[in-house]
Amino acid sequence: MAVPTPRPARAMEPLAASRRPGFDLRAVLQTSQTARALAALVVLLVYNVLFTTNFVSLGTFNANLTQVATIVIVAVGMTFVIATGGVDLSVGSLMAVSGVLAPLFLVSGGQFGAPWVGLVLAFTVPVAVTALFGLFNGTLVTKVGLQPIIATLVLFLAGRGIAQVIVNGELREFRNLGSPLVPGFEFIGLGGIAGVRFQILIMAVVVAVAAWALRATVFGRYVLATGGNEAASRLAGVPIQKVKLTVYTISGLLAGIAGLIVVAINRSSDPHRVGELMELDAIAAVAVGGTPLSGGRATILGTLLGALIIQLLRFTLISHNISDGVARIVIAAVIVVAVLLQRQRTS
Amino acid sequence: MSRILTRRSVLRLSAAGTGLFVAGRYFTGTTFAAPPPLEQQDTYTIGFAQTDLNNPWRIAESKSMQDEAAARGYTLVETNANEDTAKQIADVKSLIAQGVDILIFPPRESQALAPVVMEAKAAGIPVILIDRDVDHSIAAPGEDYVTFIGSDFIDQGRRAAEWLAEATGGEARIIQLEGTTGADPAIDRQQGFEDYLAGMVQGSPTPDGPIAGMEIIASQTGNFTRDQGREVMQTLLQANPDVTAVYAHNDEMAIGAIAALQEAGRAPGEDVTLVSIDGSNAALDAIVDGTLGATVESSPFFGPIAFATMDQYIAGEEIPDWVKVEDRFFDESNAAEFQGTQY
């Protein structure tokens, strides 16, 4: 199966088949960027096993994966956007929008007919709204022709404003909602299946589906083609506008899911704080993972590794009680090294 | 070189002239060793330049000012700088231009806002600062502005430490969740707490001396937020399972820490004692639940004390340079009584 076959010259290949579809672990590991990220993660793991108290424990495992889950979910959407040569600054604000919308449906009585309807709406409406906001981002980029950084800056600013206006700027405590639906809603952040926290499962599903979509579907080919050479792709028949609209919508949708998880974990929704600086965490994870910000190439597995590296680095620094200032410098240094490695490869 | 006065040099000259003029006004201003007086009137227009309305504390502060103004039938002109220092400076200038009777505001930065305090003085408008102070080398209380009204953050830290020492019998392995690095409340609350453990209060030794049994085993910032308080606690808990107490610089981080402890199968309130600062409704709920031990109030309710101080000033009474806010203390003895009355 995995016997490498000699490839025809790239120019001769049809666009949508420039790489063989299907998941191939060896191919994944052979891409040096992913291998480097994996190596860095292993180094960090080994260091912690040797020098961090109680590192090898279920508690540590759960703490790291629950903390990284929302970043990974948002960063996966960001990877698609960056793969098309764009960027989405609005994700943090969209998390706040989703976070304030959910509690509006967690009401006690039968306002929506049956109680479970409220619960379903609490999960679906916020995500649908942020997906629509994502579509709005995409529209600004495609139809209006704004630079992605400016287009998404609009909702970066306005999104948080909308979130604040919806709840009049007030932090909402779930326990004060007095609703029997609250425990059901909190499952997304606090519940678990077979001992594994629910948001870790969401993260795993999102990563698996996205990795498959990017590698093995026509849509995935289109995304990379759009970011690689937009003009050539358009001539080759790639529906550039649809692809861009889709990636921004996906990014908005995933940000919405992450917002629900954050407010469920905290049992409160704070329009000012939910998702704060998330756009930078997500972009950093994508960059450290080896996806070039210029677009055209992307790796979901890399993004997962990038997020895990930054998470584990933070965990290590806090565990060893390193002061905040030093910790920031170390994390910045790691990002610089990652970007330098990336440059070496492209040049 | 034929033209002596270029466009640029004219601009420079006029800028220099303006600077001299402003400087001159400051110097003449400082010759009066008292802030501008405020006449007895039936009603007053108060300029209130809020820094931002981005957290429940600020919202409560604004509401307290609005309620008190409404109760007295005064007009409150409120601006919101949205965490932008330059915007707050512009806001204060425009309130001066509007000719309000008195300015009451929390300066967002101690140095940047000091010059507008001097401008208000030059314009004959008295200023009362609340919650944050300005740099005294530029503007002095009692001379350039009426007074500063605010909590003593160092003393808040001291009160938290004192309660914790008593609650734990002087034996505790403490994790400290710090506020935003570099923020005044974070620096002072850390100092007040750590000084007390080291046997010092306000620079002089306590009768009991250092408390040897109380050790801070880890101290990390949680940025005053519930989410980061929870994550940092989750992480520190792995490396420090022997923790027996948590001191959080605000309630939100303490509530995050409680969630992290419960998640790890610990019993906050029983095997880990928590103390924090702020006195929010959520903290009072947690005290009633038995998870949070105590919280030192850091009152946002500046309306009554600010207007009372203004009354004293109008009446010509002597006002101290720092009017300390009387912060209450909430623990299991009184939390239920005040539940829901805070912010």
Interface residues (C-beta under 8 A of the other chain):
Chain A: T52 T53 N54 F55 S57 G59 T60 A63 T66 Q67 Q164 G169 E170 L171 E173 R175 L190 V262 I265 N266 R267 S268 D270 H272 R273 V274 E276 R314 F315 I318 S319 H320 N321 D324 G325
Chain B: L53 N54 N55 P56 I59 E178 T181 A218 S219 Q220 T221 T225 R226 D227 R230 E231 V232 Q234 T235 L236 L237 Q238 A239 N240 P241 G256 A259 E263 A264 N281 A282 D285
